[in-house]
Amino acid sequence: MPKLRHYDDLGTARFVTICCYRMEKYLVELPALELMVKHIDAAREQDRFKLAGYVIMPEHVHLVLIPPDGMKLGYVIGEMKSRMAREYFSSDMDGRKGENVFWQKRCYDHNCRSVASVREKINYCHNNPVRRGLVSVPGEYEWSSYNWYQGIEDVPLRIDDCDFR
């Protein structure tokens, strides 16, 4: 299988998609959602990227992030996925203890080459739950950055000062 290329060090925001193994809906129960939030935040802290937007869907996650110079996106996302999955399986959530595949091996990423592109990807995140029929308006979906952009501070993940409003 050919290796996917990540074009790092272009100074652009990145739109990242990570998917659950076989597109299983592993991210529906509160413990799994909270664990995902915990590991996104931990990766942001450790690897110093800025988070501009996100949505956690039942079977995938979208992140809009701004990496620091020198950050290797594939490695950072791989470590975040690995740590989250290890903690998930060690805690026996959903009775799946002993299994070890939570995520698809690869992730998809797109370099956003303009502010308009970054805004479009953030809006894509916010409207994903509506398109999927999970909610009727973006503000009803707790697991995205939409409400933070509406001025609500009590959200699962804070958004960094990136000025993409």
N, C-alpha and C positions, 0 to 999 in steps of 0.2 A: 504494500500500500504506500503511495507516495506521501512524503511528509508535507504538511501544509506550511506555507511560509508566513511568518508574521513580519511585517515591515515596521520594525522598531526605529526609534530615534529620528522620526520625521517631524517631531514637534507638534503633532496633531492630537486631538482628542480621539479616543477609540470607542467604537460601539462593539461590545462583546456579547456573544450569545453562547451560553453553556446549556447543554441538554441532559436530562436524566437518561439513564440507560434504557434503550428501547422505547423512549418517550413515555415511560411509566410516570404516573402522577404521584410522585413521591413527596412533592412539596404542597400538600394540602392540609395536613394536620399542624396545629400550632407548634408543637415541639420541633418539627422539622423546619418550619418557617423561621422560628426564633433562632435555631441553630445556623441557618443560612445567613441571617442578618448578622449574627455574632461573627461568623467567619469572613463575611465581606468586610465588616468593620475592622477585624483583626488584620486582614491583608492590607487594607488601606493604611492602617497605622504602621505596620511593619515595613511596607514597601513604598510608603509616602506618595501614593497616587491620590488625586482629587476625584471625588465622586460627584458627577454633574447630574446624573439621573439613573433610575433603575426601575425594574419591575420584576417581581418574583411570581412567576406563573406556576400552575400545578406541575408542569413537566419541563420547564426551562426557565432560565434567568437571563435578562438583558441588563447590561451595565453600560453606562456612558461614563468613561473615566478619562482623566488627563494624567498620563504617566510622567514621572520625572525623567530627566535625561538619563539614559543608560538602563532603564528598566526593561527587562526581557518579559514581555507580556505572557508568552506561552508558559514560561516557568512560574510566574506569579499566579496565574489562573490555575495551573496544574497543582501547585502547592495548596491553594485555597480549597480546591475541590477535594484533594486527598485528605486534608485535615478535617474537613466537614464530614466526609464519608466515614472516616475512622471513628469520629466521635458519635456519629449517628448509629453505626453498627455496634459500637461498644456499649451503648446505652439501651440496646434492645428495643428501639422504637419500632412500632408496628410488628413486633414479633419476628423481626428479620435478622436477629443475632446470628452470626456465623456466615452470613452472606457478605460479599465484599465488592459488589459492583453497584454503584449508585449513579455514576456519571458516564456519559459517552466519553470516549478517550480524547476526542479533539474538541476544540472550541472554534467558533467562527468569529473573526474580527474584521472591522472595517475602519479605515482611517478617515476621519471626518476632516476634510480639507478646507472647510469654511465654517463660520459661525452659523450660517443658515443650515448647513448640514448637521451640526451639533443640535441645533434647535429641532430639526426634523426628527432626529433619532430620539431625543427626549420626548417629543410629542408621540412618537411611535410607541415608546414604552408606556406612556400614560393612557393611550387609547387601546392598547392590546387587550386588556380585560373586557372592554366594551365590545370590540370586534368579535371576541370569543363568546360573548353572551354571558359572561360571569356577573356583570353589573350593567346598569343602564347608563350611568355617567361615570367618568373617571374618578370623581371624588368619593364614590362608594367603595372603591377598592383600596383597602388599607396597605397592601404590599407593593406600593409604588411611590415614587417621589412626587406625585401629583400634588398631594395635600401640602407638602412642604412649600411648593411653588405658589400655593394659595395663601401662604402666611401662617399655616398651622405648624406649630413647633413640636407637638406631641406625635411624632411619627416614628416608625421602626428604625429608619436610618436617616441621619441628618445629611444634608447636602452641603458640600463645600462651597465656599465663595468663589464661583467661577463666572458669574455675571452672564448667563446665557438666557435670561428671561426674555 
